[in-house]
């Protein structure tokens, strides 16, 4: 192996694969886990199957969600797909606007 450039391409491919697939996926999983652990009673949520409801109680491994008046379901915490933020709360959060052609 007198030619080190033959090893250069596989190393570049491994590094590119890491930064394009593995690192963003880790960040996404971490953010999702933080969202699921921050679920508290009174929060409106959407399950991974698309059911909307309000969290009534949170246990170690499950969550009680009221999906209609006097109708509650027990879900595994991992079934919480998204926390629904009211529109009034979204309006108070600062947004970052970029102009066209700007990163």
WOGI-V284472 format. One record per pair of residues at least 12 apart in sequence whose C-alpha atoms are under 10 Angstrom apart, sorted by sequence separation. I is the first residue (numbers start at 0). GAP is how many residues later the second one is. D is the distance in whole Angstrom. If there is no record, write none. Layout:
# WOGI-V284472
i = {I/I}
gap = {GAP/GAP}
d = {D/D}
This chain:
# WOGI-V284472
i = {41/42/43/52/53/54/61/62/63/40/41/42/51/52/53/61/62/63/39/40/41/50/51/52/53/60/61/62/39/40/41/51/52/58/60/61/62/64/38/39/40/50/51/55/57/59/60/61/62/39/40/54/55/56/57/58/59/60/61/62/38/39/46/52/53/54/55/57/58/61/38/45/52/54/57/44/52/36/43/44/45/40/42/43/44/36/39/40/41/43/38/40/41/46/51/54/46/49/50/51/53/46/47/48/49/50/51/52/53/46/47/48/49/51/52/46/47/48/49/51/45/46/47/45/46/47/44/45/46/44/45/46/44/45/38/43/44/45/43/44/36/42/43/44/35/36/38/42/43/35/42/43/35/36/38/42/32/35/38/32/34/35/37/31/34/35/34/35/31/34/31/31}
gap = {12/12/12/12/12/12/12/12/12/13/13/13/13/13/13/13/13/13/14/14/14/14/14/14/14/14/14/14/15/15/15/15/15/15/15/15/15/15/16/16/16/16/16/16/16/16/16/16/16/17/17/17/17/17/17/17/17/17/17/17/18/18/18/18/18/18/18/18/18/18/19/19/19/19/19/20/20/21/21/21/21/22/22/22/22/23/23/23/23/23/24/24/24/28/28/28/29/29/29/29/29/30/30/30/30/30/30/30/30/31/31/31/31/31/31/32/32/32/32/32/33/33/33/34/34/34/35/35/35/36/36/36/37/37/38/38/38/38/39/39/40/40/40/40/41/41/41/41/41/42/42/42/43/43/43/43/44/44/44/45/45/45/45/46/46/46/47/47/48/48/49/50}
d = {6/6/10/6/5/9/7/5/9/8/5/8/9/5/7/5/6/9/10/5/6/10/9/4/9/9/4/6/7/5/8/6/7/10/6/5/9/10/8/8/5/7/9/8/10/9/6/8/9/7/7/9/10/9/10/9/8/9/9/9/9/7/10/10/9/10/10/10/9/10/8/10/9/10/8/8/9/10/9/10/10/9/10/9/10/10/9/9/9/10/9/9/10/9/10/10/10/10/9/10/10/9/8/8/9/10/10/10/10/9/5/9/8/10/9/6/6/8/9/9/9/4/4/6/5/8/7/6/7/7/5/9/6/6/9/9/4/7/6/5/8/7/5/9/7/9/9/8/7/7/8/9/9/10/10/10/10/7/8/8/9/8/9/9/9/8/8/8/10/7/8/9}
